[in-house]
């Protein structure tokens, strides 16, 4: 049964992946057609075509390798300085530029002269290229909000998980009480596991973050209102200062950092809690910040990835994952011994996280990514505005094709990184519990 659920989880994730890719390309397709650009192809996947059907002037299809997708727009790059699009050069770098230019006009038909991508105003080209990543962002936001506000998220609550027996600094990393250690304030006050703390010193505690902050800024006598066995009870504790893990401000902890603050002495229980709209937006903001930080940290992850793939290094929980690794996690999620609703919620979170990553990655101002084409269109707009201000001739379209040698180098780096992640996902995958 576990194997069946694992396979089902992988299949569900792959379907979500294909939908996300199709959704991304739909953004490009719809805006391109809106601005009158001819689009001869809309494809999900790469490699051999499995299925295709032509409707109007566009061929729609699915290809064998579900690792991306594309639409083909006529005239992605302008003609060369001599007005030609098929000139050949013995220079390999020049040849790359001319190959890209030639491919952009490969399916040029009579009447297409007014339907070329590069002839559209820069702001229209920016919209066409931004529309794909934006669709992924919209999908991620909808899924995240839907899951957090309906299913809820697994988070620390104001209920008591365990009560510390004594007072020891957190850096000691021990549950054993020295003979000289005093009882923890929580134990002395009579706090018990499964108690739900509803107020601290008379102030409501709607979430763990609020309760944690109230405890840490308090020393001396304090009242704790708890719900126990359906009845409310007020406990009296005498909080002391102790070394505790540094808070990240949202109820979590900063690994390896400690502060001296008010100490009660209990561990909160985890539970699935529905989030309000405001709480969901705050969590999404944190996810975006974490996503940007992770993207910027990718180069620093390469040594650990290499050791995990080809050495005896540990695969860290925050290690980059590719499609194979994410699909594998999807399989593990489906086989977890948790309520079905939480399996669904976790799977949806996985798909939403993939879409958020697609958005952030494609916004990098590097060719061949969407952000690179956007940067080219914006630079063209700046050049033309400056030329107009200083009364100089219009410099014309910015020739993005001249950046293709750099694009090939960047694509090569991406491919090498993708292969490294693939090997690590196969031989030393990230696992969940």
WOFEN-V241827 format. One record per backbone hydrogen bond with DSSP energy under -1.0 kcal/mol. NH is the residue of the N-H (numbers start at 0). CO is the residue of the C=O. If there is no record, write none. Layout:
BEGIN
((NH & CO) (NH & CO))
END
This chain:
BEGIN
((4 & 0) (5 & 1) (6 & 2) (7 & 3) (8 & 4) (9 & 5) (10 & 6) (11 & 7) (12 & 8) (13 & 9) (14 & 10) (15 & 11) (16 & 12) (17 & 13) (18 & 14) (19 & 15) (20 & 16) (21 & 17) (22 & 18) (23 & 19) (24 & 20) (25 & 21) (26 & 22) (27 & 23) (28 & 24) (29 & 25) (30 & 26) (31 & 27) (32 & 28) (33 & 29) (34 & 30) (35 & 32) (36 & 31) (37 & 114) (41 & 58) (42 & 69) (43 & 60) (44 & 67) (45 & 64) (49 & 61) (50 & 61) (52 & 59) (54 & 57) (57 & 54) (58 & 39) (59 & 52) (60 & 41) (61 & 50) (62 & 43) (63 & 47) (64 & 45) (66 & 64) (69 & 42) (71 & 40) (73 & 37) (74 & 103) (79 & 83) (82 & 79) (94 & 90) (95 & 91) (96 & 92) (97 & 93) (98 & 94) (99 & 95) (100 & 96) (101 & 97) (102 & 98) (103 & 99) (105 & 102) (107 & 104) (111 & 108) (114 & 111) (116 & 73) (117 & 74) (119 & 116) (124 & 120) (125 & 121) (126 & 122) (127 & 123) (128 & 124) (129 & 125) (130 & 126) (133 & 129) (134 & 130) (135 & 131) (136 & 132) (137 & 133) (138 & 134) (139 & 135) (140 & 136) (141 & 137) (142 & 138) (143 & 139) (144 & 140) (145 & 141) (146 & 142) (147 & 143) (148 & 144) (149 & 145) (150 & 146) (151 & 146) (152 & 272) (154 & 270) (156 & 268) (159 & 194) (160 & 266) (161 & 266) (163 & 264) (166 & 181) (169 & 242) (171 & 168) (172 & 169) (180 & 177) (183 & 164) (185 & 263) (187 & 183) (188 & 184) (190 & 185) (193 & 159) (194 & 191) (195 & 226) (196 & 157) (197 & 224) (198 & 224) (199 & 202) (200 & 222) (202 & 199) (204 & 197) (210 & 206) (211 & 207) (212 & 208) (213 & 209) (214 & 210) (215 & 211) (216 & 212) (217 & 214) (219 & 238) (221 & 236) (223 & 234) (224 & 198) (225 & 232) (226 & 195) (227 & 230) (230 & 227) (232 & 225) (234 & 223) (236 & 221) (238 & 219) (239 & 262) (241 & 260) (243 & 258) (245 & 256) (247 & 251) (253 & 245) (256 & 253) (258 & 243) (260 & 241) (261 & 215) (262 & 239) (266 & 161) (268 & 158) (270 & 154) (272 & 152) (274 & 147) (279 & 275) (280 & 276) (281 & 277) (282 & 278) (283 & 279) (284 & 280) (285 & 281) (286 & 282) (287 & 283) (288 & 284) (289 & 285) (290 & 286) (291 & 287) (292 & 288) (293 & 289) (294 & 290) (295 & 291) (296 & 292) (300 & 297) (301 & 298) (304 & 300) (305 & 301) (306 & 302) (307 & 303) (308 & 304) (309 & 305) (310 & 306) (312 & 306) (318 & 315) (325 & 321) (326 & 322) (327 & 323) (328 & 324) (329 & 325) (330 & 326) (331 & 327) (332 & 328) (333 & 329) (334 & 330) (335 & 332) (337 & 335) (342 & 338) (343 & 339) (344 & 340) (345 & 341) (346 & 342) (347 & 343) (348 & 344) (349 & 345) (350 & 346) (351 & 347) (352 & 348) (353 & 349) (354 & 350) (355 & 351) (356 & 352) (357 & 353) (358 & 354) (359 & 355) (360 & 356) (361 & 357) (362 & 358) (363 & 360) (365 & 363) (368 & 365) (370 & 361) (372 & 368) (373 & 369) (374 & 370) (375 & 371) (376 & 372) (377 & 373) (378 & 374) (379 & 375) (380 & 376) (381 & 377) (382 & 378) (383 & 379) (384 & 380) (385 & 381) (386 & 382) (387 & 383) (388 & 384) (389 & 385) (391 & 386) (399 & 397) (401 & 398) (402 & 399) (403 & 400) (406 & 402) (407 & 403) (408 & 404) (409 & 405) (410 & 406) (411 & 407) (412 & 408) (413 & 409) (414 & 410) (415 & 411) (416 & 412) (417 & 413) (418 & 414) (419 & 415) (420 & 416) (421 & 417) (422 & 418) (423 & 419) (424 & 420) (425 & 421) (426 & 422) (427 & 423))
END
